[in-house]
Amino acid sequence: MNQTLKLLDVVALLTDCPEQGLVRGQVGTIVEVYEPGVFEVEFSDTQGRMYALEVLRAEQLMVLYHQPIADKQPSTAS
């Protein structure tokens, strides 16, 4: 996946991480960048209580966007 991840990005987990008790689709926030492609991600519940803090690779994450992205065009179905 060709994306730039940075501090404070909201991300979704792309893979299950059973040893950490995390499953694909859970949402977290990047709270630390250790080196290119390696991030500490905080996972919190809807009350803001952290339930997991894990070091993950860029391949395991997808950035979530809460607004339109100017340089991205929506795909059209034929």
PASEBA-1860 file (N, C-alpha, C; in nm, 3 decimals):
! residues 78
1> MNQTLKLL> 0.086/-0.117/0.000/0.000/0.000/0.000/0.090/0.123/0.000 ~ 0.069/0.213/-0.096/0.153/0.330/-0.109/0.087/0.447/-0.037 ~ 0.126/0.467/0.088/0.070/0.575/0.167/0.177/0.627/0.261 ~ 0.162/0.751/0.304/0.255/0.808/0.399/0.187/0.812/0.535 ~ 0.246/0.744/0.630/0.194/0.743/0.767/0.276/0.841/0.849 ~ 0.207/0.914/0.938/0.279/1.012/1.020/0.217/1.020/1.159 ~ 0.286/1.087/1.247/0.242/1.106/1.384/0.100/1.160/1.389 ~ 0.017/1.104/1.474/-0.122/1.141/1.500/-0.221/1.102/1.391
9> DVVALLTD> -0.176/1.027/1.290/-0.271/0.974/1.191/-0.364/0.874/1.259 ~ -0.490/0.877/1.220/-0.586/0.776/1.263/-0.576/0.663/1.162 ~ -0.557/0.541/1.212/-0.532/0.427/1.124/-0.623/0.310/1.161 ~ -0.641/0.220/1.065/-0.712/0.095/1.088/-0.614/-0.019/1.070 ~ -0.630/-0.121/1.150/-0.546/-0.240/1.144/-0.590/-0.325/1.025 ~ -0.495/-0.366/0.941/-0.525/-0.446/0.822/-0.514/-0.596/0.846 ~ -0.452/-0.635/0.955/-0.432/-0.777/0.984/-0.470/-0.806/1.129 ~ -0.510/-0.929/1.155/-0.533/-0.971/1.292/-0.398/-0.982/1.363
17> CPEQGLVR> -0.395/-0.944/1.490/-0.276/-0.959/1.575/-0.323/-1.032/1.702 ~ -0.349/-1.163/1.692/-0.409/-1.236/1.805/-0.324/-1.233/1.932 ~ -0.192/-1.230/1.918/-0.107/-1.227/2.037/-0.123/-1.097/2.116 ~ -0.170/-0.990/2.048/-0.197/-0.863/2.115/-0.345/-0.843/2.145 ~ -0.429/-0.938/2.102/-0.573/-0.926/2.124/-0.639/-0.825/2.031 ~ -0.577/-0.801/1.915/-0.631/-0.704/1.818/-0.675/-0.776/1.693 ~ -0.782/-0.725/1.631/-0.833/-0.785/1.508/-0.841/-0.680/1.397 ~ -0.839/-0.730/1.275/-0.846/-0.645/1.156/-0.965/-0.550/1.168
25> GQVGTIVE> -0.940/-0.422/1.136/-1.046/-0.322/1.138/-1.048/-0.234/1.261 ~ -0.976/-0.275/1.367/-0.974/-0.188/1.486/-0.900/-0.059/1.454 ~ -0.945/0.049/1.516/-0.895/0.183/1.485/-0.806/0.233/1.598 ~ -0.693/0.293/1.558/-0.600/0.349/1.656/-0.538/0.478/1.604 ~ -0.448/0.533/1.683/-0.378/0.657/1.648/-0.228/0.635/1.661 ~ -0.153/0.681/1.562/-0.007/0.673/1.569/0.040/0.775/1.672 ~ 0.108/0.726/1.776/0.155/0.814/1.883/0.307/0.826/1.887 ~ 0.378/0.745/1.807/0.524/0.753/1.802/0.571/0.693/1.671
33> VYEPGVFE> 0.673/0.755/1.612/0.738/0.702/1.492/0.878/0.662/1.534 ~ 0.908/0.531/1.529/1.038/0.483/1.574/1.143/0.488/1.465 ~ 1.104/0.451/1.346/1.191/0.455/1.228/1.099/0.446/1.108 ~ 1.149/0.470/0.989/1.060/0.464/0.873/0.987/0.329/0.868 ~ 0.856/0.337/0.865/0.775/0.216/0.854/0.744/0.144/0.984 ~ 0.785/0.200/1.098/0.759/0.137/1.228/0.697/0.239/1.322 ~ 0.579/0.206/1.375/0.501/0.303/1.452/0.446/0.242/1.581 ~ 0.433/0.326/1.683/0.360/0.287/1.802/0.218/0.339/1.785
41> VEFSDTQG> 0.121/0.248/1.799/-0.019/0.282/1.777/-0.097/0.258/1.905 ~ -0.174/0.359/1.945/-0.259/0.350/2.063/-0.402/0.319/2.018 ~ -0.460/0.217/2.079/-0.598/0.180/2.053/-0.680/0.216/2.176 ~ -0.788/0.292/2.156/-0.872/0.339/2.266/-1.018/0.306/2.239 ~ -1.096/0.291/2.347/-1.239/0.266/2.331/-1.313/0.398/2.308 ~ -1.444/0.391/2.296/-1.523/0.512/2.268/-1.525/0.611/2.384 ~ -1.479/0.568/2.500/-1.469/0.658/2.616/-1.329/0.719/2.628 ~ -1.241/0.684/2.533/-1.106/0.739/2.534/-1.008/0.662/2.621
49> RMYALEVL> -1.050/0.545/2.671/-0.961/0.463/2.754/-0.877/0.372/2.666 ~ -0.745/0.381/2.681/-0.654/0.299/2.602/-0.669/0.153/2.643 ~ -0.681/0.065/2.544/-0.686/-0.078/2.573/-0.570/-0.154/2.511 ~ -0.493/-0.088/2.424/-0.374/-0.152/2.367/-0.279/-0.044/2.317 ~ -0.150/-0.074/2.328/-0.044/0.013/2.278/0.057/-0.080/2.214 ~ 0.066/-0.079/2.082/0.148/-0.177/2.011/0.238/-0.113/1.907 ~ 0.352/-0.175/1.884/0.443/-0.135/1.778/0.404/-0.215/1.654 ~ 0.374/-0.144/1.546/0.326/-0.207/1.423/0.401/-0.154/1.302
57> RAEQLMVL> 0.400/-0.233/1.195/0.465/-0.194/1.069/0.363/-0.128/0.975 ~ 0.412/-0.046/0.886/0.326/0.026/0.791/0.236/-0.069/0.712 ~ 0.285/-0.189/0.680/0.207/-0.285/0.602/0.083/-0.333/0.679 ~ 0.082/-0.314/0.809/-0.030/-0.359/0.892/-0.136/-0.251/0.911 ~ -0.113/-0.132/0.853/-0.199/-0.017/0.882/-0.252/0.050/0.755 ~ -0.367/0.113/0.769/-0.425/0.193/0.662/-0.471/0.325/0.724 ~ -0.434/0.437/0.663/-0.477/0.568/0.711/-0.627/0.584/0.685 ~ -0.699/0.639/0.783/-0.840/0.669/0.767/-0.856/0.819/0.744
65> YHQPIADK> -0.943/0.856/0.653/-0.965/0.996/0.620/-1.107/1.034/0.659 ~ -1.123/1.149/0.722/-1.254/1.196/0.766/-1.306/1.309/0.679 ~ -1.240/1.333/0.566/-1.282/1.439/0.475/-1.236/1.402/0.334 ~ -1.292/1.465/0.232/-1.248/1.435/0.096/-1.100/1.467/0.077 ~ -1.037/1.392/-0.009/-0.896/1.414/-0.041/-0.890/1.471/-0.181 ~ -0.835/1.590/-0.193/-0.836/1.665/-0.320/-0.775/1.589/-0.437 ~ -0.664/1.517/-0.415/-0.596/1.453/-0.527/-0.649/1.313/-0.556 ~ -0.751/1.268/-0.486/-0.809/1.135/-0.510/-0.945/1.149/-0.577
73> QPSTAS> -0.964/1.080/-0.684/-1.092/1.081/-0.754/-1.167/0.953/-0.719 ~ -1.297/0.962/-0.693/-1.374/0.841/-0.663/-1.377/0.749/-0.785 ~ -1.372/0.619/-0.759/-1.381/0.524/-0.871/-1.525/0.519/-0.918 ~ -1.543/0.498/-1.046/-1.678/0.490/-1.101/-1.705/0.347/-1.144 ~ -1.820/0.297/-1.109/-1.858/0.161/-1.149/-1.916/0.166/-1.289 ~ -1.884/0.064/-1.368/-1.940/0.059/-1.504/-2.064/-0.025/-1.507
END
